[in-house]
Amino acid sequence: MTFSLGPALLFCPADRPDRFSGALAKADAVILDLEDAVLPDAKQAARAHIVSSDLAAERVIVRVNAPGTDAFVEDLRALADTPYRTVMVAKAESAEALDAFEDGISLIALCETARGVHAADRIAAHPLVSAMMWGAEDLVASMGGTSSRTASGAYRDVARYARSRVLIESAAQGKAAIDAVHVEIADLDGLSIAATDAAASGFRATACIHPSQVATIRKAYRPDEASVAWAREVLTAAESERGVFRFDGRMIDEPVLRHARSILERSSGS
């Protein structure tokens, strides 16, 4: 299965059906959340709201609770009564747990615990997985830590490792990777830096928790005009070259040409 959503994926609590349509209208896709955004005593009502919703299924992701929990079993029962077939699995920790899903489901495995990050290679290889995502706060909490960031606001080394591992293992299996949310809603400058780095590193999308973050993410993933012009020119020049060549004072080889193709691909999808 392929992942064709993004770049801005907006979380929406599944117990707030009044927000469903607005969230979908503001973002590239909406993630209806049955996990952390919903209190235990509200989960049953949240499932009912998803079942009765009529959103465009191709732009809806449903985040279910962690495999192995009673809530996960109930989530799967509710999903069977909906047209939604893209599912984000919270706290994915093994490929075997994903066998609970039937064929035709496109899974986004959320590696947000030490076990999940450790098993990222095997999870990414699962045939139903179309994308991988990582999460910083749950990861650090799973190891007994208290914060994913330093006093300067930068991710701690363990979070950077998890981010890189999920991205690399996704790419190794030809799957998409989604970057974690930026929890400081008002810090659009910090979000812009993170999303720009995500796009340049190879992430296909960034998840967000507030509509105000969508425009910043979209801009970060959209190549600027100068980059698009360079990509077109260097690919045109390559048509009359053989092997490595010099262009605009720079050595151009196949990896650089792949960078150029990626720029044009992101430009056409923006």
JOCORGI-V404071 format. One record per pair of residues at least 24 apart in sequence whose ideal C-beta (glycine too) atoms are under 7 Angstrom apart, sorted by the first residue. I is the first residue (numbers start at 1). J is the second residue. Records with the same first field share a line. If there is no record, write none. Layout:
I->J, J
This chain:
1->106, 128, 130
2->130
3->130, 131, 176, 204
5->29, 59, 205
6->204, 205
7->204, 205, 206, 217, 218, 221
8->206, 208, 214, 217, 218
9->61, 178, 205, 207, 208
10->208, 211, 214
11->37, 207, 209
13->37, 38
14->38, 46, 49, 50
15->42, 45, 46, 49
17->49, 53
20->53, 55
21->55
23->211
24->55, 59
26->211, 214
27->214
29->59, 60, 61
30->59, 60
31->61, 63, 88, 207
32->60, 62
33->63
34->62, 63, 64, 65, 75
35->63, 64, 65, 90
43->71
47->74, 75, 78
50->78, 82
51->78, 81, 82
57->83, 84, 85
60->84, 86
61->86, 88, 108
62->87, 88
63->88, 90
64->89, 90
65->90
66->90, 91
67->97, 100
68->97
76->100
91->116, 138
92->116, 123
93->119
94->119
95->119, 122, 123, 125, 126
98->126, 128, 129
101->128
106->130
108->133, 178
110->135
111->166
112->138, 139
113->138, 139, 142
114->139, 142, 143
117->162, 165, 166
120->165, 166, 169
121->169
124->169, 170, 172, 173, 175
125->173
129->175
130->175, 176
131->175, 176, 177, 178
132->166, 169, 170, 175, 177
133->178, 180, 207
134->162, 163, 166, 180
135->180
136->180
153->190
167->201, 202, 203
171->202
176->204
177->202, 203, 204
178->203, 204, 205, 206, 207
179->203, 206
180->207
181->207, 208, 209
182->213
183->209
185->209, 210, 212, 213
188->216
191->216
192->216, 220
195->220, 221
196->220
221->266, 270
222->266, 270
223->263, 266, 267
227->263
228->263, 264, 267
231->260, 263, 264
232->264
234->260
235->260
